[in-house]
């Protein structure tokens, strides 16, 4: 019973870390596009302008969520095999596409949906490798 609980808690931690990372992506995108914000082009971007981007509230919130996600990920790494945990990060691709379609009104092509289904199937198969009761 203890192994099952350990496996479930690792999966929950992975899901939380992935969700925080996906939400961070949405916040970063919104923060960099509303109102329109453009980083300067060229190889030597203006350092002050980049610093201004980090100080935009939505960008800053996205960075904070990434930091939180990283701390949770460190806990995951202490409890799960990397070859099982790391591929599950790909579930973040699914969440980002779904959230961007819902919150940012971005279009999702049929082929993108098919690819997301394959990613989900792969994540489920990999997740079955998390230690549990035998």
SVG drawing of the C-alpha trace seen along z (x, -y; Angstrom):
<svg xmlns="http://www.w3.org/2000/svg" viewBox="-11 -50 36 58">
<polyline fill="none" stroke="black" stroke-width="0.4" points="0.0,0.0 2.9,-2.4 4.4,-1.9 1.1,-2.7 0.8,-5.9 4.5,-6.8 3.8,-6.2 0.6,-8.3 2.3,-11.2 5.1,-11.2 2.6,-11.4 0.7,-14.2 4.0,-16.1 4.9,-15.6 1.4,-16.9 1.7,-19.9 5.2,-20.7 4.0,-20.3 0.8,-22.4 2.8,-25.2 5.2,-25.2 2.3,-25.3 0.6,-28.1 3.9,-29.9 4.1,-29.7 0.7,-31.3 1.6,-34.1 4.9,-34.7 3.1,-34.9 0.4,-37.2 3.0,-39.3 5.0,-39.7 2.1,-40.5 -0.5,-42.5 -0.1,-45.3 2.3,-44.7 5.9,-44.5 8.8,-43.8 12.3,-43.0 14.8,-44.8 16.2,-42.8 19.8,-42.1 22.5,-40.2 23.0,-42.9 19.5,-43.4 19.1,-46.4 19.7,-45.1 17.4,-47.7 14.5,-46.5 15.1,-42.9 15.0,-43.9 11.8,-45.8 10.3,-42.5 11.2,-40.7 9.4,-43.4 6.1,-43.1 3.6,-41.7 2.5,-38.7 6.1,-37.9 7.3,-38.1 4.4,-35.8 5.4,-33.3 9.0,-33.3 7.8,-32.8 5.7,-29.8 8.7,-28.4 10.7,-28.7 8.0,-27.0 7.8,-24.2 11.5,-23.7 11.4,-23.3 8.7,-20.7 10.7,-19.0 13.6,-18.7 11.3,-16.7 10.2,-14.5 13.8,-13.8 14.5,-12.7 11.7,-10.2 11.3,-8.9 13.7,-7.4 14.7,-10.1 13.9,-7.8 10.3,-7.6 9.8,-11.2 11.5,-13.3 9.5,-12.0 6.3,-13.0 7.3,-16.6 6.0,-16.2 2.5,-16.4 3.3,-20.1 3.1,-20.3 -0.4,-19.1 -1.4,-21.5 0.2,-24.5 -1.6,-23.8 -4.9,-23.4 -4.5,-26.4 -3.3,-28.6 -6.3,-27.5 -8.7,-28.3 -7.1,-31.4 -5.2,-32.9 -7.6,-31.9 -4.8,-30.2 -5.8,-27.8 -5.0,-24.1 -4.7,-22.0 -6.0,-18.5 -2.4,-17.1 -1.5,-19.0 -4.4,-17.2 -3.3,-13.9 0.3,-14.5 -1.1,-15.5 -3.0,-12.2 0.2,-10.3 2.0,-12.3 -0.7,-11.5 -0.5,-7.8 3.2,-7.8 3.0,-9.6 0.5,-7.0 2.8,-4.2 5.8,-5.8 3.8,-6.5 3.1,-2.8 6.8,-2.5 6.5,-4.3 7.1,-1.9 4.0,-0.7 2.6,2.5 3.8,5.7"/>
</svg>
